[in-house]
Amino acid sequence: MARVVDSRINHAILGSIRGLTSEDGKTVQFRNIKYGLIPGRWQDPVLYSQKLSETEFDATTFGPSCPQKVGGEGLDFGFVGDVDLTYEPVHQSEFNCLNLVITVPNLTNASSLPVVVWLVFNML
């Protein structure tokens, strides 16, 4: 079983955010970071630019995914080779699925680093 350690940051716009440090302590992951809202069906998304929580946002669990066929995320990981996925229930939401999972080097050792964005579109 993986050892989970909390890691916190204070973002100027989003507020205080609590994420997870990896078992080896080399990376920190922040899950369910909202970047947009969908006001209604067939409407354009709106940029999310307010605090995630009035106190501290718990970014230790995955947010909802956009509706897709069951097991669709397996295709996404197929692009990077054999990845052993542990089962976690996936909640799908048509209106609350615009969220990010951000993985960074451990914040205690971080300095100015380049950013890589990897987008995968499931076309099933």
C-alpha positions in Angstrom: 0.0 0.0 0.0 1.3 3.5 -1.0 2.2 5.9 1.7 0.4 9.2 1.1 1.8 12.5 2.4 -0.1 15.8 2.1 1.6 18.8 0.4 0.1 22.3 0.4 0.5 25.4 -1.8 -1.1 28.8 -1.6 -2.1 30.0 -5.1 -2.7 33.7 -5.7 -6.1 33.2 -7.4 -7.2 29.6 -6.5 -6.3 29.9 -2.8 -4.9 27.2 -0.5 -4.7 23.8 -2.1 -3.7 20.4 -0.6 -2.3 17.7 -2.9 -0.5 14.4 -2.6 3.2 13.6 -2.5 4.2 10.4 -4.3 5.5 7.4 -2.3 9.1 8.1 -3.3 8.7 11.8 -2.4 9.8 13.0 -5.8 6.5 14.4 -7.1 3.4 16.1 -5.9 0.0 15.7 -7.6 -2.9 18.1 -7.4 -6.2 16.6 -8.6 -9.6 18.0 -9.5 -8.3 21.6 -10.2 -11.1 23.3 -11.9 -10.2 25.4 -15.0 -13.7 25.9 -16.5 -17.4 25.6 -15.9 -20.1 24.5 -18.3 -23.2 26.6 -17.6 -25.6 24.4 -19.6 -25.9 21.8 -22.3 -24.5 23.0 -25.7 -23.1 26.2 -24.1 -19.5 27.4 -24.3 -17.4 26.8 -21.2 -16.5 29.7 -19.0 -13.1 30.2 -17.4 -13.0 29.4 -13.7 -11.1 32.2 -11.9 -12.0 32.2 -8.3 -11.0 30.5 -5.1 -11.6 26.7 -5.1 -12.5 26.8 -1.4 -13.0 29.4 1.3 -10.6 27.4 3.6 -8.4 24.8 1.9 -9.2 22.9 -1.2 -8.7 19.1 -1.0 -7.0 18.2 -4.3 -6.2 14.6 -3.2 -9.1 12.9 -5.1 -9.8 12.8 -8.8 -12.6 15.0 -10.2 -15.4 13.9 -12.5 -14.5 12.9 -16.0 -16.4 13.8 -19.1 -19.0 11.2 -20.1 -17.4 8.4 -22.1 -17.7 4.6 -22.6 -16.7 2.6 -19.5 -13.0 1.8 -19.6 -12.2 4.6 -22.0 -9.4 5.8 -19.9 -7.6 2.5 -20.6 -7.1 3.7 -24.2 -5.5 6.9 -23.0 -2.9 5.0 -21.0 -2.3 2.6 -24.0 -0.4 5.4 -25.7 2.4 5.3 -23.1 2.8 1.5 -22.9 1.9 -1.0 -20.2 0.7 1.0 -17.2 -0.7 -0.9 -14.3 -3.8 1.0 -13.2 -5.3 0.5 -9.8 -9.1 0.6 -9.8 -10.7 3.8 -8.7 -14.4 4.4 -9.2 -14.9 7.0 -11.9 -17.6 9.6 -11.5 -18.7 11.2 -14.8 -20.4 14.6 -15.1 -21.5 16.4 -18.2 -21.1 19.9 -16.5 -18.3 19.5 -13.9 -15.7 17.6 -15.9 -13.4 20.6 -16.8 -10.6 19.8 -14.3 -6.9 19.1 -14.3 -4.5 16.7 -12.7 -1.2 18.6 -12.2 1.9 16.6 -11.3 5.0 18.6 -10.4 8.4 17.8 -8.9 8.4 17.9 -5.1 7.8 21.6 -4.2 10.6 21.6 -1.6 13.1 21.0 -4.4 11.5 23.0 -7.2 12.9 26.0 -9.0 12.1 27.4 -12.4 11.2 24.5 -14.6 9.7 24.1 -18.1 6.1 23.0 -18.4 4.9 20.1 -20.6 1.2 19.7 -21.4 0.0 16.4 -22.7 -3.5 16.3 -24.2 -5.3 13.1 -25.0 -8.6 13.1 -26.8 -10.7 10.0 -26.6 -12.5 9.6 -29.9 -14.5 6.5 -29.2 
